[in-house]
């Protein structure tokens, strides 16, 4: 109930509110600036190019949950749902509470007409985002919109 105001206050106090959010479920920082080239391609909807670059990066680091999530995201945007599902599942096997992978896998489940599976991802995000997070809010909204368009 009080998630958003409390989170905003905490972010303000710790100066974290100014970090732009990226598709991996994180934010730009020195530690993940390595994702910036892939993110730029994704933001420009250059998913094929993103996949090619991510394939190279994953050869060097096949167990990087952030790279796997971006690979899944790019494939999902191209409509390659089975491929995306595999990459999301691999990312979550490595990092079960990965916020981006949980949100986007939930969105994939909605695209596949499986809102119950999306709700499971939302429950994981609810636990992973103790003070709330953008990924939880966005998946919750996507589920609500899905349910409005597809009443049971």
C-alpha positions in Angstrom: 0.0 0.0 0.0 2.8 2.5 0.9 5.4 1.0 -1.4 5.8 3.9 -3.9 6.1 6.8 -1.4 8.5 4.9 0.8 10.6 3.8 -2.1 10.7 7.4 -3.5 11.9 8.6 -0.1 14.6 6.0 0.2 15.8 6.6 -3.3 15.8 10.4 -2.7 17.7 10.0 0.6 20.4 7.7 -1.0 20.5 9.7 -4.3 19.6 6.7 -6.4 16.6 8.2 -8.2 18.7 9.7 -10.9 20.0 6.4 -12.5 18.3 5.7 -15.8 16.7 2.3 -16.1 17.7 -0.2 -18.8 16.1 -3.4 -20.1 18.2 -5.7 -17.9 16.2 -4.7 -14.8 19.1 -2.6 -13.5 20.4 0.9 -14.1 23.4 2.3 -15.8 26.5 2.4 -13.6 30.2 1.7 -13.9 29.5 -2.0 -13.1 27.1 -2.6 -15.9 28.2 0.0 -18.5 29.3 -3.2 -20.4 25.6 -3.6 -21.3 25.3 -0.1 -22.8 26.1 -1.1 -26.4 23.5 -3.9 -26.4 21.0 -1.6 -24.7 21.5 1.1 -27.3 20.7 -1.4 -30.1 17.6 -2.5 -28.2 16.4 1.0 -27.6 16.8 1.6 -31.4 14.8 -1.6 -32.1 17.8 -3.1 -33.8 17.1 -6.5 -32.4 18.9 -8.6 -35.0 22.1 -6.6 -34.5 21.6 -6.9 -30.7 21.3 -10.7 -31.0 24.5 -10.9 -33.1 26.4 -8.9 -30.6 25.0 -10.8 -27.6 25.9 -14.1 -29.2 29.5 -13.0 -29.3 29.4 -11.8 -25.7 27.7 -15.0 -24.5 30.5 -17.1 -26.1 32.9 -15.4 -23.5 30.4 -15.5 -20.6 27.6 -18.0 -21.2 26.3 -17.7 -17.6 25.7 -14.0 -17.5 22.1 -13.5 -16.5 22.0 -9.9 -17.7 23.2 -10.9 -21.2 20.8 -13.8 -21.3 18.0 -11.5 -20.3 18.8 -9.1 -23.1 19.1 -12.0 -25.6 15.7 -13.2 -24.5 14.2 -9.7 -24.7 15.5 -9.2 -28.3 14.2 -12.5 -29.4 10.8 -11.8 -27.8 10.6 -8.5 -29.6 11.2 -10.4 -32.9 8.3 -12.8 -32.1 10.7 -15.7 -31.4 8.8 -16.7 -28.3 10.3 -20.2 -27.9 13.8 -19.0 -28.1 13.1 -16.1 -25.7 11.5 -18.5 -23.2 14.7 -20.6 -23.2 17.0 -17.6 -22.6 14.7 -16.2 -19.8 14.6 -19.6 -18.1 18.4 -19.9 -18.3 18.9 -16.4 -16.8 16.5 -17.2 -14.0 18.2 -20.5 -13.3 21.4 -18.5 -12.8 19.8 -15.6 -10.9 16.2 -16.5 -9.8 15.4 -13.0 -8.5 16.7 -11.2 -11.7 14.1 -8.4 -11.8 14.3 -7.8 -15.6 14.1 -11.4 -16.5 11.1 -12.0 -14.2 9.3 -8.9 -15.5 9.9 -9.7 -19.2 9.2 -13.4 -18.8 5.9 -12.4 -17.2 5.2 -10.2 -20.3 6.0 -13.2 -22.5 3.6 -15.3 -20.7 0.9 -12.7 -21.3 1.7 -12.7 -25.0 1.3 -16.5 -24.9 -2.1 -16.2 -23.1 -0.8 -17.6 -19.8 -1.7 -15.0 -17.2 -1.4 -17.5 -14.3 2.3 -17.9 -15.2 2.7 -14.1 -15.4 1.2 -13.9 -11.9 3.9 -16.3 -10.6 6.6 -14.0 -12.0 4.8 -11.1 -10.3 5.0 -13.0 -6.9 8.7 -13.5 -7.4 9.1 -9.8 -8.0 7.0 -8.9 -5.0 9.5 -10.8 -2.8 12.6 -9.6 -4.7 11.5 -5.9 -4.6 11.1 -5.5 -0.9 10.5 -1.7 -1.2 8.9 -2.0 -4.6 10.4 -1.6 -8.0 9.6 -0.5 -11.5 9.6 -4.1 -12.8 7.0 -5.2 -10.3 4.8 -2.1 -11.1 5.1 -2.6 -14.9 4.3 -6.3 -14.8 1.4 -5.7 -12.4 0.0 -3.1 -14.8 0.5 -5.4 -17.8 -1.4 -8.2 -16.1 -4.2 -5.8 -15.2 -4.5 -4.6 -18.8 -4.4 -8.2 -20.0 -7.2 -9.2 -17.7 -9.3 -6.2 -18.7 -9.0 -7.2 -22.4 -9.4 -10.9 -21.7 -12.0 -11.3 -18.9 -12.2 -14.9 -17.7 
